[in-house]
Amino acid sequence: MKRDITVRRYSEKIDSPSAILNLIHAAFSHYLKRGVYSLGSRIDDAMLRQMLDENLTIIAVDVTDAPIGVLFLSGKQDGYIELLAIAPAIKRRGVGRALLSAAEDAIRKRGGKVICSDTSLKMRESRKWHQNNGFKCSSLVSFSSTDYYSIEFRKDLVRRPLGEIRCLAHFCLSCVITMFTKKKGRDNRPNNKLTLNEIQSVSLDILTKVHSFCKENGIKYSLAYGSLIGAIRHNGFIPWDDDVDIIMPRQDYERFKESFNCPGLGLLSEDDPNSYVCFSRVYDYSRTFNKTTLPFAHNYYGGVWIDIFAADGVPDNFSEFQALVARQTALSLDQLYYRDPKAELSVMPTLKKKVGLLSRKILRLNGWPLKSVNKKMLSNMQGIPFGDTNHWSQLACMDDGDRMYQLTEDFKDVECHSFEGREVYIMTGYDRVLRTLYGDYMQLPPEEERIPKQSFLSFYWIR
């Protein structure tokens, strides 16, 4: 550790909680974007103040007294590391080791003999850090019915006879127990799964934050598809709709991807190597998670989301547009074909479906060609800049085929509209766009069609 770094206890008079919160969010930003659950990526002001009150807080500061690392330690004698965060710019410079040493000294002074910690199974860097600093795996724990696992670590500050062997035996036993009991718990509680109204409520919160960000940064967007119909026909959600769709001209879409940042929300786009689709989603990661048989990203467990599509320019010659749609539709079917085997075996409810998925994984090469398919789709989508022709379309999801052939002038401007009492933007030419897609969109569909679209997934509260 360098001499210009000081480790000390948190002082309410000297240290700023907001600076510590910013440090924590920066340290966990990588995992936040991937949707990997961690306490650090879900923390807010209220939770931070509670942690400062309830735990021994040790911080590392630089020469300007700015925090560059923080460790929260709970327990009266033995200690548990509730959270450890290091500023990304100074990782691998001994700050974490120095914070750990200070925590161990504090435990010894109060008569403790053990320090424990935990981390996500997917956080490889964190697992390696624990192992390099003398921790031993003590147990494996699963949460709900997702494939999220947590490894618990233990470090004896006083040598115990056969301590390492006991720890290894306990870890192996916990792995067996976890694998066989993982599905028999929290998701069986009736209040854990979100109702349709709860999905709409969380979606509305996300939409409100996205709207505020776009308004502040001059980014043009409009509600789209069923969300646009809901705004016009119901001044809010279609009563049975379970998602929100918005669309942006390509230039605004790219700006949004580069700059969007909002506490409690993550953004996953086609630029992420983990993504399986060619559009973006802004998702909640602090309150909810999803369970799906058709994943849209690798190692993603984020919660309720809203879909964000790009509007791209297309040829003014309708025959050329139809040819583009035919190519894109074929690629879209290939995308779905190779995306299907990406699902986790554990989400399949029966042995028969597990065997079926396993066979598809083998026959479809576990979805290996998917990246190549998506690359071709993105190339087709971005051939003509929005506004260079008189027409635009959305080419990431091909459900509407050549009906999604819209005039550029209809999306030239947007206007404010009420949606569940909140302000949103809709394109000024919404009527012609919706009639092109749906005909008389003000007419309610038959009752048997009034059902949620996303039957392949469920959302659950994080408890």
C-alpha positions in Angstrom: 0.0 0.0 0.0 1.3 3.5 -0.8 2.1 5.9 1.9 -0.4 8.5 0.5 -3.3 6.3 1.6 -4.7 6.4 5.1 -7.0 3.9 6.7 -9.2 5.0 9.6 -12.7 4.7 11.1 -15.5 6.7 9.6 -16.1 10.0 11.2 -19.5 11.7 10.8 -17.9 15.1 11.3 -15.3 14.6 8.6 -16.6 12.2 6.0 -19.4 12.8 3.5 -22.0 10.0 3.2 -22.7 11.1 -0.4 -19.0 10.7 -1.3 -19.1 7.2 0.2 -22.3 6.3 -1.7 -20.7 7.5 -5.0 -17.7 5.4 -4.3 -19.8 2.3 -3.7 -21.9 2.8 -6.9 -18.7 3.3 -8.9 -17.1 0.2 -7.5 -20.1 -2.0 -8.3 -21.0 -0.5 -11.7 -19.7 -3.4 -13.7 -21.9 -5.9 -11.9 -24.8 -3.5 -11.9 -24.8 -3.3 -15.7 -24.8 -7.1 -16.0 -27.7 -7.4 -13.6 -25.7 -9.4 -11.0 -27.1 -8.9 -7.6 -24.9 -7.4 -5.0 -25.6 -5.2 -2.0 -23.2 -2.6 -3.3 -25.2 -2.1 -6.5 -28.6 -1.8 -4.7 -27.6 0.7 -1.9 -29.4 4.0 -1.6 -29.1 7.0 0.8 -31.4 5.5 3.4 -29.7 2.1 3.3 -26.3 3.7 3.6 -27.2 5.7 6.6 -28.6 2.6 8.3 -25.4 0.7 7.6 -23.3 3.6 9.0 -25.4 3.5 12.1 -25.4 -0.3 12.6 -21.8 -1.3 11.6 -18.2 -0.4 12.2 -17.2 1.5 9.1 -13.6 1.7 8.1 -12.6 3.9 5.2 -9.4 4.5 3.2 -8.7 8.1 2.1 -6.2 9.7 -0.2 -4.1 12.8 0.5 -7.1 15.0 -0.2 -9.1 13.1 2.4 -11.4 11.8 -0.4 -12.7 8.2 0.2 -11.2 5.6 -2.1 -12.3 2.5 -0.1 -14.8 1.5 2.5 -15.5 -1.6 4.6 -18.6 -2.2 6.7 -18.1 -4.7 9.6 -21.0 -6.2 11.6 -20.9 -8.4 14.7 -20.2 -7.9 18.4 -17.2 -10.2 18.7 -16.6 -12.2 15.5 -17.0 -10.0 12.4 -18.9 -10.2 9.1 -17.9 -8.0 6.1 -21.3 -6.6 5.0 -19.7 -4.6 2.2 -16.3 -3.9 0.8 -15.9 -1.3 -2.0 -12.7 0.0 -3.7 -12.6 2.9 -6.2 -12.0 1.3 -9.6 -9.1 3.6 -10.4 -7.0 2.4 -7.5 -7.7 -1.3 -7.5 -4.9 -3.8 -7.0 -2.9 -1.3 -4.9 -3.4 -2.8 -1.5 -6.3 -0.7 -0.4 -8.6 -3.7 0.2 -5.9 -5.6 2.0 -5.3 -2.6 4.3 -9.0 -2.3 5.1 -9.2 -6.0 5.8 -6.2 -5.7 8.1 -7.9 -2.9 10.1 -11.1 -4.9 10.3 -9.2 -8.0 11.6 -7.4 -5.8 14.2 -10.8 -4.5 15.4 -12.1 -8.0 15.8 -9.1 -9.2 17.8 -9.4 -6.2 20.1 -12.9 -7.1 21.0 -12.1 -10.7 21.6 -13.3 -12.2 18.2 -11.6 -15.1 16.5 -13.3 -15.2 13.0 -14.1 -12.9 10.1 -16.6 -13.9 7.5 -17.7 -12.5 4.2 -19.7 -13.5 1.1 -19.8 -12.7 -2.6 -21.7 -13.7 -5.8 -20.5 -16.8 -7.5 -20.3 -14.8 -10.7 -18.0 -12.1 -9.2 -14.7 -13.8 -10.1 -12.5 -10.9 -9.0 -14.1 -10.8 -5.6 -13.7 -14.6 -5.1 -10.1 -14.4 -6.0 -9.5 -11.5 -3.6 -11.0 -13.5 -0.7 -8.9 -16.6 -1.5 -5.7 -14.5 -1.9 -6.3 -13.0 1.6 -6.6 -16.2 3.5 -10.4 -16.8 3.3 -11.8 -20.3 2.9 -15.1 -21.2 1.2 -17.5 -22.2 4.0 -20.9 -22.6 2.2 -22.8 -22.1 -1.0 -26.2 -20.4 -0.8 -28.9 -19.9 -3.5 -31.5 -17.1 -3.6 -35.0 -17.7 -4.7 -35.4 -19.7 -7.9 -32.9 -17.8 -10.0 -29.4 -19.1 -10.8 -27.9 -16.6 -8.4 -25.5 -18.2 -6.0 -23.6 -16.7 -3.1 -20.3 -18.1 -1.7 -19.8 -17.5 2.0 -16.2 -17.2 3.2 -14.6 -17.7 6.6 -11.1 -16.7 7.9 -9.9 -17.9 11.3 -7.8 -15.2 13.0 -6.7 -17.8 15.6 -5.4 -21.1 14.3 -7.7 -24.1 15.0 -6.9 -27.8 14.8 -8.1 -29.2 11.5 -9.7 -25.9 10.7 -9.2 -26.0 7.0 -10.5 -29.6 6.7 -13.7 -28.7 8.7 -14.3 -25.6 6.5 -13.9 -27.7 3.3 -16.2 -30.4 4.6 -18.8 -27.8 5.5 -18.6 -26.2 2.1 -19.0 -29.5 0.3 -22.1 -30.4 2.4 -23.6 -26.9 1.8 -23.2 -27.4 -2.0 -25.1 -30.7 -1.9 -27.9 -29.2 0.2 -28.2 -26.1 -1.9 -28.5 -28.1 -5.2 -31.2 -30.3 -3.9 -33.3 -27.8 -1.9 -32.8 -24.7 -4.0 -36.3 -24.7 -5.5 -38.2 -25.3 -2.3 -38.4 -21.9 -0.8 -39.0 -18.3 -1.3 -40.7 -18.3 -4.7 -43.5 -20.5 -3.3 -44.6 -17.7 -1.2 -47.7 -16.2 -2.8 -46.7 -12.6 -2.2 -43.2 -12.9 -3.9 -44.4 -12.9 -7.5 -45.5 -9.6 -8.9 -49.1 -9.1 -10.0 -50.0 -7.4 -13.2 -50.7 -4.2 -11.4 -47.4 -4.3 -9.6 -45.5 -4.9 -12.9 -47.3 -1.9 -14.3 -46.4 0.2 -11.3 -42.7 -0.6 -11.4 -42.7 -0.1 -15.2 -44.3 3.3 -14.8 -41.6 4.3 -12.3 -38.9 3.3 -14.8 -40.7 5.2 -17.6 -41.0 8.3 -15.5 -37.2 8.3 -14.8 -36.4 7.6 -18.4 -38.7 10.5 -19.5 -37.0 12.9 -17.0 -33.5 11.9 -18.2 -34.5 12.4 -21.9 -36.2 15.7 -21.2 -33.2 17.0 -19.3 -30.8 15.9 -22.0 -32.8 16.8 -25.1 -33.2 13.2 -26.3 -36.3 12.6 -28.4 -38.4 9.5 -27.8 -42.0 8.4 -28.1 -44.2 5.7 -26.6 -44.7 2.9 -29.1 -46.9 -0.1 -30.0 -49.3 -1.1 -27.1 -48.0 1.6 -24.8 -48.8 4.3 -27.4 -52.3 2.8 -27.9 -52.7 2.8 -24.1 -51.8 6.4 -23.9 -54.3 7.5 -26.5 -57.2 5.1 -25.7 -56.8 4.7 -21.9 -54.5 7.6 -20.9 -52.3 4.9 -19.4 -51.7 1.2 -19.6 -53.9 -1.0 -21.7 -55.5 -2.8 -18.7 -54.0 -6.2 -19.6 -50.6 -5.0 -20.9 -47.5 -6.1 -19.0 -44.7 -4.0 -20.5 -43.7 -0.6 -21.8 -42.2 0.1 -25.3 -40.6 3.3 -26.4 -38.8 4.2 -29.6 -36.1 6.8 -30.5 -34.6 8.0 -33.8 -31.2 6.2 -34.2 -29.2 9.3 -33.3 -31.1 9.9 -30.1 -31.0 6.2 -29.3 -27.2 6.1 -29.5 -26.9 9.2 -27.3 -29.2 7.6 -24.8 -27.1 4.4 -24.6 -23.9 6.3 -24.1 -25.2 8.7 -21.4 -28.1 7.1 -19.4 -27.4 6.8 -15.7 -30.0 6.5 -13.0 -29.7 5.0 -9.4 -31.6 1.8 -9.1 -31.8 1.2 -12.9 -29.5 -0.6 -15.3 -29.2 -0.4 -19.1 -28.5 -3.5 -21.2 -28.1 -2.9 -25.0 -27.0 -4.8 -28.1 -23.5 -3.3 -27.5 -23.1 -5.5 -24.5 -21.4 -8.8 -25.4 -23.8 -10.6 -23.0 -26.9 -9.4 -25.0 -28.9 -11.8 -27.1 -31.1 -9.2 -28.8 -30.7 -6.1 -31.0 -32.5 -3.5 -28.9 -32.1 -2.0 -25.4 -33.8 -2.5 -22.0 -33.7 -0.3 -19.0 -34.4 -2.5 -16.0 -34.9 -2.3 -12.3 -32.2 -4.1 -10.3 -33.0 -2.9 -6.7 -36.5 -4.3 -6.1 -37.3 -7.1 -8.6 -35.8 -10.0 -10.6 -37.0 -12.1 -13.4 -37.3 -15.8 -14.2 -37.7 -16.7 -17.9 -37.5 -19.6 -20.3 -36.4 -17.2 -23.1 -33.4 -15.1 -21.8 -32.3 -12.0 -23.6 -28.9 -11.8 -22.0 -26.2 -14.1 -20.5 -26.0 -14.1 -16.7 -28.8 -11.5 -16.4 -31.3 -11.5 -13.5 -32.4 -7.9 -13.4 -36.0 -7.1 -12.8 -38.9 -5.3 -14.5 -37.9 -3.5 -17.6 -39.0 -1.2 -20.4 -38.0 -1.9 -24.0 -36.2 0.8 -26.1 -36.1 0.5 -29.9 -34.3 2.5 -32.5 -36.1 4.0 -35.5 -33.9 3.7 -38.6 -34.2 5.1 -42.1 -35.4 2.7 -44.8 -35.7 2.9 -48.6 -38.5 5.0 -50.1 -39.0 2.3 -52.7 -41.5 -0.1 -51.0 -40.3 -3.1 -52.9 -36.7 -2.5 -51.6 -38.2 -2.2 -48.1 -40.0 -5.5 -48.5 -36.8 -7.2 -49.5 -35.1 -5.7 -46.4 -37.9 -6.9 -44.2 -37.7 -10.4 -45.8 -33.9 -10.6 -45.0 -34.4 -9.2 -41.5 -37.3 -11.6 -40.7 -35.2 -14.6 -41.7 -32.4 -13.4 -39.4 -35.0 -12.8 -36.7 -36.2 -16.4 -36.9 -32.5 -17.5 -36.7 -32.0 -15.3 -33.7 -35.0 -16.9 -31.9 -33.8 -20.4 -32.9 -30.4 -19.9 -31.3 -31.6 -17.8 -28.4 -33.9 -20.5 -27.2 -31.2 -23.0 -26.0 -29.5 -20.2 -24.0 -32.1 -20.7 -21.2 -31.0 -22.3 -18.0 -32.0 -25.9 -17.3 -33.0 -24.9 -13.8 -35.9 -22.7 -15.0 -37.7 -25.6 -16.7 -40.5 -26.8 -14.4 -40.5 -30.5 -15.3 -37.9 -33.2 -16.1 -39.5 -33.6 -19.6 -38.9 -29.9 -20.4 -35.3 -30.1 -19.0 -34.5 -33.0 -21.3 -36.1 -31.1 -24.2 -34.0 -28.0 -23.5 -30.9 -30.1 -23.1 -31.5 -31.7 -26.5 -31.9 -28.3 -28.1 -28.7 -27.1 -26.5 -26.9 -30.0 -28.2 -28.6 -29.8 -31.6 -28.3 -26.0 -31.8 -24.7 -25.8 -30.6 -25.9 -24.1 -27.4 -26.8 -21.0 -29.5 -23.2 -20.5 -30.6 -24.1 -18.8 -34.0 -26.3 -16.2 -32.2 -23.6 -13.4 -32.2 -23.1 -13.8 -36.0 -26.8 -13.5 -36.6 -27.2 -10.4 -34.4 -24.2 -8.8 -36.2 -25.9 -9.2 -39.5 -29.2 -7.9 -38.1 -27.5 -4.7 -36.8 -25.8 -4.1 -40.1 -29.1 -4.3 -41.9 -30.8 -2.0 -39.4 -28.2 0.8 -39.6 -27.9 1.0 -43.4 -29.7 4.3 -43.8 -29.6 7.1 -41.2 -33.0 8.2 -39.8 -34.2 11.3 -41.7 -32.1 10.6 -44.9 -35.2 9.2 -46.6 -39.0 9.9 -46.2 -39.6 6.6 -44.4 -38.5 4.8 -41.2 -39.0 1.5 -39.5 -38.1 -0.6 -36.5 -36.1 -3.6 -37.6 -35.0 -5.3 -34.3 -38.3 -7.1 -33.7 -40.1 -8.2 -36.9 -43.6 -9.0 -35.5 -45.2 -6.4 -37.8 -43.4 -7.2 -41.0 -43.8 -4.6 -43.8 -46.7 -2.9 -42.0 -44.0 -1.0 -40.0 -43.4 1.3 -42.9 -43.8 4.8 -41.5 -43.4 8.4 -42.8 -40.5 10.3 -41.3 -42.6 13.4 -40.9 -44.8 11.5 -38.4 -41.8 11.2 -36.0 -40.3 14.6 -36.8 -41.6 16.0 -33.5 -43.0 14.8 -30.2 -45.6 16.2 -27.9 -46.5 15.8 -24.2 -49.3 13.4 -23.2 -50.6 12.1 -19.9 -49.9 8.4 -19.0 -51.3 7.2 -15.7 -51.1 10.9 -14.5 -47.4 11.2 -15.5 -46.0 13.2 -18.4 -44.6 11.3 -21.4 -43.8 12.0 -25.0 -45.7 10.7 -28.0 -44.9 11.3 -31.7 -47.1 14.0 -33.3 -48.1 11.6 -36.2 -49.2 8.8 -33.8 -52.6 8.4 -35.4 -51.3 7.5 -38.9 -48.6 5.3 -37.3 -51.1 3.3 -35.2 -53.6 3.0 -38.0 -50.9 1.6 -40.3 -50.1 -1.0 -37.7 -53.5 -1.8 -36.1 -56.3 -0.3 -38.2 -59.0 1.0 -35.9 -56.8 1.0 -32.7 -59.6 2.7 -30.7 -61.7 -0.5 -30.9 -61.1 -2.9 -28.1 -60.0 -6.4 -29.1 -62.1 -9.5 -28.4 -62.1 -10.5 -24.7 -60.2 -13.7 -25.4 -57.3 -11.6 -26.8 -57.1 -9.4 -23.7 -54.2 -11.2 -22.1 -50.6 -10.2 -21.1 -48.0 -10.9 -23.9 -45.0 -12.0 -21.8 -46.2 -15.5 -20.8 -42.7 -16.9 -21.0 -41.5 -14.9 -17.9 -42.4 -13.9 -14.4 -41.1 -11.2 -12.1 -40.5 -11.5 -8.4 -39.8 -9.1 -5.5 -36.3 -9.2 -4.0 -36.8 -10.1 -0.3 
